[in-house]
Amino acid sequence: MNPQFGNGVPLIFDDFGPREGAPVILIHGHPFNRTMWAPQTAALTAAGYRVITPDLRGYGESPVLPGRAILADLADDLAALLAGLGIEHLVVGGVSMGGQIAMEVRLRHPGLVRALVLSDTSPVPETPDGAKFRRETAERLIAEGMRPYAEEVIDKMLAAHNVTAMPETAARVSAMMCATDPEGAAAALRGRAERPDYRPVLAGAAEPCLVLVGADDVYTPVAEAEALHALLPHSVLTVIEGAGHLPGLERPEAFNKALLDFLAGL
């Protein structure tokens, strides 16, 4: 797909499905790219939805802007991308960091959001210790590259049992992480170190929301998803058994069923 300028940044994205289909944007997490949504894109387009999957700035094929990329910048990139496509109202979904960007879209561009899909993510602000860790990790990625980091976190990105039980999925996830430009990943980590509190805006959200979480997620455990579900006035919670932090890749059939059932009810 040719780049579309989002907020001055030429984002690379895929735009699949019928133009007249109800639009959905899916936002990848760190340190991945738009291809992580392939199972969802296939299921949604088969059901008649239009699906936009962008590479965020610094990730995939989109340009790298070294320095710092706060979540507001990433959300504004997407809002500008959607404006360029003539899309004014859609379902906004994301996993992990992508879920936080979806929350930022709801904060900054509420008119865009028809519904939210929040997978394995948290609305709470970054802690001082968490901010320090993200900044240190950013410097580590610059110094070491992505591979040592990818090897260290693979059994947290996926449920540990899936790393061995699903070698093709583990290899795909590792390859995505290793292919990410360290400067782009570092910029987003520095930005996430300044992550705000999304709980006030979500507590007042009138839109329906689907909260998804892998039963074995160690980064954002089920208890955090339950708290997010309790916070949102119009939400449903689905726990995906046998999955960790990336249930859309680990258990795509269960994830897609929950997503399609939710969308059918809008």
C-alpha positions as CSV (number, residue, x, y, z in Angstrom):
1,M,0.0,0.0,0.0
2,N,1.3,3.5,-0.8
3,P,2.0,5.7,2.1
4,Q,-0.7,8.0,3.4
5,F,0.5,11.1,5.2
6,G,-0.7,11.0,8.8
7,N,0.2,14.0,10.9
8,G,3.0,14.8,8.5
9,V,4.3,11.2,8.7
10,P,3.9,9.0,5.6
11,L,2.4,5.9,7.3
12,I,2.4,2.6,5.4
13,F,-0.9,0.7,5.9
14,D,-3.1,-2.0,4.5
15,D,-6.7,-1.2,3.6
16,F,-8.6,-4.5,3.0
17,G,-12.2,-5.4,2.5
18,P,-15.1,-3.6,0.7
19,R,-15.0,0.2,0.7
20,E,-18.6,0.2,1.7
21,G,-18.0,-2.1,4.7
22,A,-18.1,-0.9,8.2
23,P,-14.5,0.3,9.0
24,V,-12.3,-1.0,11.7
25,I,-8.7,0.1,12.4
26,L,-6.4,-2.3,14.3
27,I,-3.3,-0.9,16.0
28,H,-0.3,-3.1,16.6
29,G,1.7,-3.3,19.8
30,H,5.4,-2.9,20.5
31,P,7.7,-4.0,18.9
32,F,5.6,-5.4,16.1
33,N,4.0,-4.2,12.8
34,R,0.7,-4.4,10.9
35,T,1.2,-8.0,9.8
36,M,0.4,-9.2,13.3
37,W,-3.3,-8.6,12.5
38,A,-3.3,-11.0,9.5
39,P,-5.7,-13.6,11.2
40,Q,-8.1,-10.8,12.2
41,T,-7.9,-9.1,8.8
42,A,-8.8,-12.3,7.0
43,A,-11.8,-13.0,9.3
44,L,-13.1,-9.5,9.3
45,T,-12.9,-8.9,5.5
46,A,-14.6,-12.3,5.0
47,A,-17.4,-11.0,7.1
48,G,-17.7,-7.8,5.0
49,Y,-15.8,-5.3,7.1
50,R,-13.2,-2.8,5.9
51,V,-10.0,-3.2,7.9
52,I,-7.2,-0.7,8.1
53,T,-3.9,-1.9,9.6
54,P,-1.2,0.8,9.8
55,D,2.5,0.5,10.7
56,L,3.0,3.1,13.4
57,R,5.8,5.6,13.0
58,G,9.1,3.8,13.7
59,Y,7.7,0.3,13.1
60,G,7.3,-1.9,10.1
61,E,7.7,-0.1,6.8
62,S,6.7,3.4,8.2
63,P,9.5,5.9,8.6
64,V,11.6,6.0,11.7
65,L,11.7,9.3,13.6
66,P,14.5,9.0,16.3
67,G,14.0,10.7,19.6
68,R,10.6,10.4,21.4
69,A,7.2,9.5,20.1
70,I,4.5,10.1,22.7
71,L,1.2,8.3,22.4
72,A,-0.5,11.6,21.5
73,D,1.7,11.8,18.4
74,L,0.9,8.3,17.4
75,A,-2.8,8.9,17.9
76,D,-2.7,12.1,15.8
77,D,-0.9,10.2,13.1
78,L,-3.8,7.8,12.9
79,A,-6.4,10.5,13.0
80,A,-4.8,12.3,10.1
81,L,-4.5,9.0,8.2
82,L,-8.2,8.3,8.6
83,A,-9.0,11.9,7.6
84,G,-7.0,11.3,4.4
85,L,-9.1,8.2,3.8
86,G,-12.3,10.0,4.4
87,I,-13.2,7.9,7.4
88,E,-15.1,9.8,10.0
89,H,-16.4,7.1,12.4
90,L,-15.1,3.6,13.0
91,V,-14.2,0.9,15.4
92,V,-10.8,1.5,17.0
93,G,-8.9,-1.5,18.3
94,G,-5.4,-2.3,19.5
95,V,-3.3,-4.7,21.5
96,S,-1.0,-3.7,24.4
97,M,0.6,-0.3,23.3
98,G,-1.9,-0.3,20.4
99,G,-4.7,-0.4,23.0
100,Q,-3.2,2.6,24.8
101,I,-3.1,4.4,21.4
102,A,-6.7,3.5,20.9
103,M,-7.4,5.1,24.3
104,E,-5.5,8.1,23.3
105,V,-7.6,8.4,20.1
106,R,-10.7,8.3,22.3
107,L,-9.2,11.1,24.4
108,R,-8.1,13.3,21.6
109,H,-10.5,12.4,18.8
110,P,-13.6,11.1,20.4
111,G,-15.8,11.7,17.4
112,L,-13.9,9.1,15.5
113,V,-14.7,6.3,17.8
114,R,-17.7,4.1,17.2
115,A,-16.5,1.4,19.5
116,L,-13.3,0.3,21.2
117,V,-11.6,-3.0,21.2
118,L,-8.9,-3.2,23.9
119,S,-6.7,-6.3,24.0
120,D,-4.1,-7.0,26.7
121,T,-3.7,-3.4,27.7
122,S,-3.9,-1.1,30.7
123,P,-5.3,2.5,31.2
124,V,-3.2,3.3,34.2
125,P,-0.5,5.9,34.0
126,E,3.2,5.0,33.9
127,T,4.8,4.7,37.3
128,P,8.2,6.3,38.1
129,D,9.9,2.9,38.2
130,G,8.1,1.9,34.9
131,A,9.2,5.1,33.2
132,K,12.8,4.5,34.3
133,F,12.7,1.0,33.0
134,R,11.3,2.1,29.6
135,R,14.0,4.7,29.2
136,E,16.7,2.3,30.1
137,T,15.3,-0.3,27.7
138,A,15.3,2.3,24.9
139,E,19.0,2.9,25.4
140,R,19.6,-0.8,25.6
141,L,17.9,-1.4,22.2
142,I,20.0,1.3,20.7
143,A,23.2,-0.2,22.1
144,E,22.4,-3.9,21.5
145,G,19.8,-4.1,18.7
146,M,16.5,-6.0,18.9
147,R,17.6,-9.6,19.1
148,P,18.7,-9.9,22.7
149,Y,15.5,-8.1,23.8
150,A,13.4,-10.4,21.6
151,E,15.0,-13.5,23.0
152,E,14.4,-12.2,26.5
153,V,10.7,-11.4,26.1
154,I,9.4,-14.1,23.8
155,D,8.0,-16.2,26.6
156,K,6.2,-13.2,28.0
157,M,4.8,-12.0,24.7
158,L,3.4,-15.5,24.2
159,A,2.4,-17.8,27.0
160,A,5.5,-19.7,27.9
161,H,3.8,-23.0,26.9
162,N,3.1,-21.6,23.4
163,V,6.7,-20.9,22.7
164,T,7.3,-24.6,22.4
165,A,3.8,-25.7,21.4
166,M,3.5,-23.2,18.6
167,P,7.0,-22.9,17.1
168,E,5.7,-21.2,13.9
169,T,3.9,-18.5,15.8
170,A,6.9,-18.1,18.1
171,A,9.2,-17.7,15.1
172,R,6.9,-15.2,13.5
173,V,6.6,-13.1,16.6
174,S,10.4,-13.2,17.1
175,A,11.0,-12.2,13.5
176,M,8.7,-9.2,13.8
177,M,10.5,-8.0,16.9
178,C,14.0,-8.5,15.4
179,A,12.9,-6.7,12.2
180,T,11.9,-3.6,14.1
181,D,14.3,-0.6,13.9
182,P,15.8,0.0,17.3
183,E,15.5,3.7,16.9
184,G,11.8,3.5,16.3
185,A,11.2,1.1,19.2
186,A,13.3,3.3,21.5
187,A,11.3,6.5,20.5
188,A,8.0,4.8,21.4
189,L,9.4,3.5,24.7
190,R,10.5,7.0,25.6
191,G,7.1,8.2,24.8
192,R,5.3,5.5,26.8
193,A,7.4,6.5,29.8
194,E,5.2,9.6,29.8
195,R,1.9,7.6,29.5
196,P,-1.0,9.5,31.1
197,D,-4.0,8.2,33.0
198,Y,-6.8,7.1,30.6
199,R,-9.2,6.0,33.4
200,P,-11.1,9.3,33.6
201,V,-11.9,9.4,29.8
202,L,-12.8,5.7,29.7
203,A,-15.1,6.0,32.8
204,G,-17.2,8.4,30.9
205,A,-17.1,6.6,27.6
206,A,-20.6,6.0,26.1
207,E,-19.3,3.8,23.3
208,P,-19.4,0.0,23.5
209,C,-16.1,-1.7,24.3
210,L,-14.7,-5.2,24.0
211,V,-12.0,-6.0,26.5
212,L,-9.9,-9.1,25.6
213,V,-7.1,-10.7,27.5
214,G,-5.1,-13.9,27.3
215,A,-5.7,-16.1,30.4
216,D,-1.9,-16.5,30.8
217,D,-0.8,-12.9,30.1
218,V,1.9,-11.9,32.5
219,Y,2.3,-8.3,31.2
220,T,-1.4,-7.3,31.7
221,P,-3.0,-10.1,33.7
222,V,-6.6,-11.0,33.8
223,A,-7.1,-9.0,37.0
224,E,-6.1,-5.9,35.1
225,A,-8.5,-6.7,32.3
226,E,-11.3,-7.2,34.8
227,A,-10.5,-3.8,36.3
228,L,-10.6,-2.2,32.8
229,H,-14.0,-3.9,32.1
230,A,-15.4,-2.7,35.4
231,L,-14.3,0.9,34.6
232,L,-16.0,1.0,31.2
233,P,-19.7,1.6,31.4
234,H,-20.6,-0.4,28.3
235,S,-18.1,-3.2,28.0
236,V,-17.9,-6.9,27.6
237,L,-14.9,-9.0,28.8
238,T,-13.6,-12.1,27.0
239,V,-10.7,-14.1,28.5
240,I,-8.9,-16.2,25.9
241,E,-7.8,-19.5,27.3
242,G,-4.4,-20.9,26.4
243,A,-3.0,-17.5,25.4
244,G,-0.6,-14.9,26.7
245,H,-0.1,-11.3,25.7
246,L,-0.9,-11.8,22.0
247,P,-4.1,-13.9,21.9
248,G,-4.9,-12.7,18.4
249,L,-1.9,-14.7,17.3
250,E,-1.9,-17.5,19.9
251,R,-5.6,-18.4,19.7
252,P,-6.9,-16.6,16.6
253,E,-10.1,-18.6,16.3
254,A,-11.3,-17.7,19.8
255,F,-10.1,-14.1,19.4
256,N,-11.9,-13.7,16.1
257,K,-15.1,-15.2,17.3
258,A,-15.2,-12.7,20.2
259,L,-14.4,-9.8,17.9
260,L,-17.0,-10.8,15.3
261,D,-19.7,-11.4,17.9
262,F,-19.0,-8.0,19.4
263,L,-19.0,-6.2,16.0
264,A,-22.3,-7.9,15.0
265,G,-24.0,-6.4,18.0
266,L,-23.1,-2.8,17.2
